[in-house]
Every structure is written in structure tokens, then in C-alpha cells.
Amino acid sequence: MVDSWFSEAEEGPRMETHPPITTEELRLRLREVHHRPEEHRIVGPVDALAVDAARRELGVEGGGGVDTDILFWAIGEPAVPYVTKCGGRACLPLSADWPRNRDGAATFLGQLSFRDSRDLVPDLPGEVLAVFQWESDTLTSWDEDLYHCVWADGDTAVAKEAPPDMQPFPFAMQPYYAGARWRYKDMRMGEFPDVPRDVVILEAAKIGGLPGVPVAEGVFLGQLIWLRPSFNVPWPLVNRRDPIAITRERSRAAMMEARRVAEQFRGGLPAGTLGFFWDGNRVRLRFFDT
């Protein structure tokens, strides 16, 4: 079932690029949900609730954190080109061609939109940063030269279809876009050394905050991640109320079947986390295999 977290009455005054969801809303809307995942990777509202509950249980509190906009994902293509997304059409300047080199068209990985999060990042050359990957037999995901970035301003950019010769990633099965944002805090590991890292520094697609990747030179702008929504729980995505797969059996076979169904909803990066840093002149990228 495809639904929306926001009611029609809310959509008018809340029509931002990534409409905000508050912690109070999460706790109220999902008060009957009990979700204790094996790892805390935030894709949808139900995952954020689990992280918030884990922090309260483990005492991860205090004023020393760093503000971040955690992005909640929706499946499909967005109505406008200038949102954060993975896969699908790329937000590019009207006059720009799709990036390509002698090996062909670059593969579109995704894009970060800073339109709603300007207070979390420095002045930048544009509002939307699209990132592409070159076809290469010699470069790996850890090599910065594998990637190519293009800046665009949302109001003058368009969503461009990938050319026929673009090589899609076999793992990026679904296009996703960020349908909402959750202003929260990344905390510092030194203050909570005995708490799991993914509860302290949030493992999520985000703008601002603290990086979940090795630090590059410059200011951390945000990161994209591979997406595997939770199953067996409501609100795995911000536009899906119903669980992706339901099993009440705890047998290995039943759980494997539920995971098989959930795997069809996998998207985002092929694997790992891609971090973006601004050194004052250009974007620096760091990949981390998670």
C-alpha cells in the first residue's frame, strides 16, 4: 500500500522540499509500534523511532550534539526535481548534458538537496548536488576519481532521463526520494564510548551532522546510504503505511521468505555510505563500506 505520512490538510502549509517531521510526531503516531532492529539504519519513520527509543534507554542525551536533518525515504519518483534522491532521473541545469566520457554515460547515483537545510551547511555553489559514477575497470568505490559531481539550482533545473547507454547498478532496484526530514542530533562518540556507534552517530542519509565515513578535508555536507527498508513493521517508508512483508512465524524459512520480499525494495547506493565534504572550492567524497 502506498500512502502518505502527511494528510491532505497538512500538505498545503507544509509543502517544503523535504517536509519536517518532529520527534513528538514520531512518538505519537507510532506509539503502538515496538521495533527493535539488529542494527540502527534509518530509512523510514519506524527506524527513527527505534533510534530515539534506544537513545532514551541508553541515556544518550545532552546538549553537546550536532544538528542534522535525517532524511526519510519514499519509493518512486518525486513531483519536483530538486529533492534528495537515489536513482531515477537526475536534477541538472537545463543547459547541461548528461555527464559522459569515452567509456559512455556516467551512472547516476543520487543527489543531495540543501534547500531546507541551509543553516546546517556553508555557502555552496548550488542548491542540489548530483553525483555520478564513471564506468571503470581500474577505479574502486574508495577512489575519488570514480565520481563526478554537478551543481544545480532547483528553480532553474530539470529532471533529466538517463541515456540508453547508462549502466544501471544491479542492486539499485528502486528509485527513491527523500519525502521528509527529521531534525535531530548526532552525538560525539567520545562522550558515549560504551554505546553502539549507530545510536550515537546516526547511520542514515542526512544533511549536516557528523559523518559516518572517514573524514575528508573540509566541512561535512551530508551523506547517502544504501537503502533496505525494515519489514514486518508499519511505516517502513514515509509513503508506505503498511509493512513491506509480514511474518508472524519465527522459523528460518518464514524469515528468509520475508527478507526475500523485502529485498525487492532495496535501493540507493549499491552498498556502503558515500560522504560529501566541501573544502571551499570543490566537493570531496569519501566512501565507507557499511
Summary of the structure (lengths in Angstrom):
residues: 290
radius of gyration: 18.6
end to end distance: 29.5
largest distance: 55.3
contacts: 938
relative contact order: 0.22
helix: 18%
strand: 32%
